[in-house]
Amino acid sequence: MNRPAVSRTSFLKDVLICSLGAYGGPEAHYGVFTDQLVVKKHYLTEEELIELIALTDILPGPSSTQTLVAIGYKMGGPMLALLTMLVWALPVLALMTALSFTGQLMDRLHVSQDVLRYIGPMAVGFIAVAAYRIGRKVVRDRMTLALFLFGAVITFGIRAPWIFPAVLLIGGYVRMRASKEKDLWQHEPISPPWGYFLAFVAYATGSLALSLGTDHLVADLFESFYRYGYLVIGGGQVVVPLMYSELVDINQYMSNQEFLTGFGLVQGLPGPMFSFSAYAGGMAARGQGVLFQIAGAMTGGVAIFLPGLLLIFFIYPVWEKLRQIKGIKVALGGITAVAGGLIASAAVVLMQRSGFQPDNFLILIITALLLLSQKIPAPLIVLMVLGAGVIL
């Protein structure tokens, strides 16, 4: 599918719209991406988006951020991919840095609970519409329907982080085993940019050596948050216990309440949820001046996203060739069907957490109808829902 050249400014404006409208974690982010980048602007198809989601779910790193960066790479190469990362993450990173100076004050702002009360059902609306749109594309026959349901049921019942890449790989394997295609693995010359992978390894080993060999807080923070970044597979929840143990129990950078306050605040903010790293880095660097605290926040924010960024820069340039291999194309039919089921399952799980009250259902339905109408931009829907939280 040939697409006209896209203005860098126009694309980054759409990324900013995604950043300001993406609440509720990766699954909800995919709903916003589907609405803004697929349905409204046609930067890619539903099939291409779900393939990227499946790819980033298997890779280490924050998956929704990597998906958006990969779209940026697709539209304009590595420079646009880097700018996409900055536009997506900087607004909430800056806000979480500021909140690291006022953590105790924010804990007293009880009004935020009322303002954010309908963010959860709204996010479910985004996810439900994305699952509907993607499901129409990836379910083509009985096999893909079975894999869609398999992904939904298994991940609804098992919420452990390892289950997400596992079911995706199972879906691809089952689809290949059932295929009657011949010569699935024809040779395709591939030349990945190994420099990015070497940089990924060098930062991991170099930061560890620097942290062990020096007694400097910034070096310690970079090593810790870079490590958290490459331990994220299948969902950021996997590293939350590790972060809590190191930041609160071992290093005592912050109290239990300060950790929970920061982690709670980021749940109600748009953009990537791992912007919590800027808050944590700032809290760790308190007491040594404003500039040093900002440096701590910047270190946390940069380090946690860097490994995922390097992996996308390494993988994506060869992805277009890989996906043309017949065996990969067949496997992707199963992987994308399972991924659609994962998104449908996420809608049910998140609705459970929000509660099945009538007003929550009303917000979900209104959000879905507004998205399907394609007349109201995502940030405006968010503002309407925040207003409903204040009024109702």
Summary of the structure (lengths in Angstrom):
residues: 392
radius of gyration: 20.9
end to end distance: 46.6
largest distance: 66.0
contacts: 1409
relative contact order: 0.19
helix: 78%
strand: 0%
